[in-house]
Amino acid sequence: MRKPLTRQRVLTAAVAIADAEGIGALTMRRLGAELGVEAMSLYHHLHGKDALLDGVVESLIEEILEAADGVAERDWRRRLRGQFLAAREVVRRHPWGPGLLAARKTVPFGVFQYYDGIIATLLGAGFDYRIAHRALHAFGTLPLGVVPEIFQGGDPGPRATELPHLMAMVASESHEAEIGWCDSRVEFEFTVDLLLDGLHRTYLKQS
């Protein structure tokens, strides 16, 4: 007996296709074939490709929220660090996530829920809304497990010889390819720790 088609089942299959074949392979026809149904039947659950991609992003954020909720640290620094690293592990499993999230016109409500929880953690530690606001700006997309890469896709071309220090630095570093050109775990943790250490110094000043 065929399982009933539900929105959740459709999205689970869509995420699996994106993981295995890349987000570019995800179409209504490909998804219908995976589920053993006609593509038109999917429109009862998701009204077109945009709704499908929005749903896939929502699934990603739900997974990040679940991972972050699993961090039970009481200390605010350890809790935030643990949540950010947990989010990064989710993104490592779904490397299409950062690009798709950035490309969507709307932000899933789950993102606001997640950042609301971060604010709650900071307030519980003794920070006021002013510092919490500045902290969110400093964190940027780190809570979602992503470090924006300003040089991604960039190539100085034949003028590379005019950039000896930059090119030597790039050549000296090895990077993971799962998420982006320059997003290794070491660099991610370095950035997170740098920001949390700075916040801790602010915390000590106002204590």
matplotlib code that plots the C-alpha trace (Angstrom):
import matplotlib.pyplot as plt

x = [0.0, 1.4, 2.1, -0.2, 1.5, 1.9, 3.8, 6.4, 7.0, 7.4, 9.9, 11.9, 12.3, 13.2, 16.0, 17.3, 17.5, 19.3, 21.8, 22.5, 22.4, 22.6, 19.9, 20.0, 18.7, 15.6, 12.6, 8.9, 9.3, 12.4, 10.6, 7.5, 9.6, 11.3, 7.9, 6.4, 3.7, 2.9, 4.5, 1.1, 0.0, 2.7, 0.9, -1.7, 1.0, 3.4, 2.2, 5.2, 9.0, 9.2, 7.0, 9.1, 12.4, 10.9, 9.8, 13.2, 14.7, 12.2, 13.2, 16.8, 16.0, 13.9, 16.9, 19.1, 16.6, 16.4, 20.2, 20.5, 17.8, 19.9, 22.7, 22.0, 24.9, 24.0, 26.9, 26.0, 29.3, 29.3, 25.6, 26.0, 29.2, 27.6, 24.6, 26.6, 28.8, 25.7, 24.2, 27.5, 27.2, 23.7, 25.0, 27.8, 25.2, 23.3, 25.9, 23.3, 21.7, 23.6, 23.3, 19.6, 18.8, 20.5, 18.6, 15.1, 13.0, 11.6, 13.2, 11.6, 10.0, 12.2, 15.2, 13.5, 12.7, 16.3, 17.7, 15.1, 16.5, 20.0, 18.8, 17.1, 20.5, 22.3, 19.7, 19.8, 23.6, 23.1, 23.4, 21.0, 19.1, 21.7, 24.5, 22.3, 21.5, 25.2, 26.0, 23.5, 25.1, 28.5, 27.4, 25.8, 25.2, 27.5, 24.5, 23.3, 26.7, 28.0, 31.0, 30.4, 33.4, 34.3, 36.6, 34.4, 34.5, 37.1, 40.2, 42.7, 43.8, 47.1, 47.5, 47.9, 51.7, 50.7, 49.2, 52.2, 51.0, 47.4, 48.4, 51.0, 48.4, 45.9, 48.6, 49.6, 46.1, 44.1, 40.4, 37.4, 35.2, 31.9, 30.5, 32.8, 36.3, 37.3, 35.0, 37.0, 36.0, 39.1, 38.4, 34.7, 35.6, 38.2, 35.6, 33.1, 35.6, 36.9, 33.4, 32.4, 35.6, 34.9, 31.4, 32.8, 35.1, 32.1, 30.3, 33.2, 33.2, 29.6, 29.6]
y = [0.0, 3.4, 5.8, 8.9, 12.0, 14.7, 18.0, 16.7, 13.6, 15.7, 18.0, 15.1, 13.7, 17.1, 17.5, 14.0, 14.9, 18.2, 16.4, 13.7, 15.6, 19.3, 21.9, 22.4, 18.9, 19.6, 20.0, 19.2, 16.4, 14.9, 15.0, 13.4, 10.6, 10.1, 9.8, 7.7, 10.3, 12.7, 16.1, 17.8, 15.9, 17.8, 21.1, 20.0, 20.4, 23.0, 25.5, 25.5, 25.6, 28.7, 27.2, 24.0, 25.8, 27.9, 24.6, 23.1, 26.1, 25.8, 22.2, 23.2, 25.8, 23.4, 21.0, 23.8, 24.7, 21.1, 20.9, 24.2, 23.1, 20.0, 22.1, 22.0, 24.2, 26.6, 29.0, 31.5, 31.3, 27.6, 27.5, 29.9, 28.3, 24.9, 26.1, 27.8, 24.6, 22.4, 24.6, 24.3, 20.5, 20.7, 22.9, 20.5, 17.8, 20.2, 22.3, 23.8, 25.5, 28.8, 29.6, 28.8, 30.6, 33.7, 33.5, 33.4, 36.5, 35.8, 34.7, 31.6, 32.4, 29.8, 32.1, 34.8, 32.2, 31.1, 34.6, 35.4, 32.5, 33.9, 37.3, 35.5, 33.8, 37.1, 38.8, 35.9, 36.4, 40.0, 41.9, 44.6, 45.0, 47.5, 45.0, 42.1, 44.1, 44.8, 41.1, 40.0, 42.3, 41.0, 37.3, 37.8, 34.3, 32.5, 31.2, 29.5, 27.8, 30.0, 32.4, 34.8, 34.5, 37.8, 36.2, 33.3, 32.9, 35.7, 35.3, 38.2, 36.6, 37.7, 40.5, 37.9, 38.7, 42.1, 40.5, 38.6, 38.5, 37.5, 34.8, 33.4, 33.2, 31.4, 29.0, 28.3, 27.3, 24.2, 24.4, 22.1, 22.0, 21.0, 24.4, 26.9, 27.8, 29.3, 27.8, 25.2, 24.2, 25.7, 29.1, 28.9, 28.2, 30.9, 33.5, 32.3, 32.3, 35.8, 37.3, 35.5, 36.5, 40.1, 39.8, 38.3, 41.3, 43.5, 41.4, 41.8, 45.5, 45.9, 43.4]
z = [0.0, -1.0, 1.7, 1.6, 0.2, 2.7, 2.7, 5.1, 3.0, -0.1, 1.7, 3.2, -0.3, -1.7, 0.9, 0.1, -3.6, -2.9, -0.6, -3.1, -6.4, -5.6, -5.3, -9.1, -9.6, -7.5, -9.8, -9.5, -12.1, -10.4, -7.1, -8.5, -9.9, -6.6, -4.9, -7.6, -8.4, -11.2, -10.7, -10.9, -7.7, -5.8, -6.3, -3.8, -1.1, -2.6, -5.1, -7.5, -7.5, -5.2, -2.6, -2.8, -2.3, 0.6, 2.2, 1.8, 3.5, 6.3, 6.8, 7.0, 9.7, 11.6, 11.7, 12.9, 15.6, 16.8, 16.9, 18.8, 21.3, 22.1, 23.6, 27.3, 28.6, 31.4, 30.8, 28.2, 26.3, 26.1, 25.1, 22.2, 21.1, 21.2, 19.3, 16.6, 16.1, 16.1, 13.3, 11.4, 11.5, 10.1, 7.2, 6.6, 5.9, 3.6, 1.8, -0.5, 2.5, 2.8, -0.9, -1.0, 2.2, 0.9, -2.4, -0.9, -0.8, 2.6, 5.9, 7.5, 10.8, 12.4, 11.9, 14.0, 16.6, 16.7, 17.1, 19.7, 21.7, 21.4, 22.7, 25.6, 26.4, 26.4, 28.5, 31.0, 31.2, 32.3, 29.0, 28.1, 24.8, 23.5, 23.7, 22.6, 19.5, 18.7, 19.4, 16.8, 14.2, 15.1, 14.9, 11.5, 10.0, 12.5, 14.4, 11.2, 10.9, 8.0, 7.7, 4.7, 2.4, 0.7, -1.8, -2.8, -6.6, -6.9, -9.0, -9.4, -12.7, -14.2, -11.6, -8.8, -8.7, -7.4, -4.3, -2.8, 0.8, -0.1, -2.5, -0.1, 2.7, 0.4, -0.7, 2.9, 4.1, 3.4, 3.4, 3.5, 0.4, 1.9, 2.6, 0.9, -0.1, 3.3, 5.9, 7.8, 11.3, 12.8, 11.1, 12.2, 15.8, 15.7, 14.6, 17.2, 20.0, 19.1, 19.2, 22.4, 24.1, 23.2, 24.6, 27.7, 28.2, 27.9, 30.4, 32.9, 32.4, 33.2, 36.1]

ax = plt.figure().add_subplot(projection="3d")
ax.plot(x, y, z, "-o")
ax.set_aspect("equal")
plt.show()
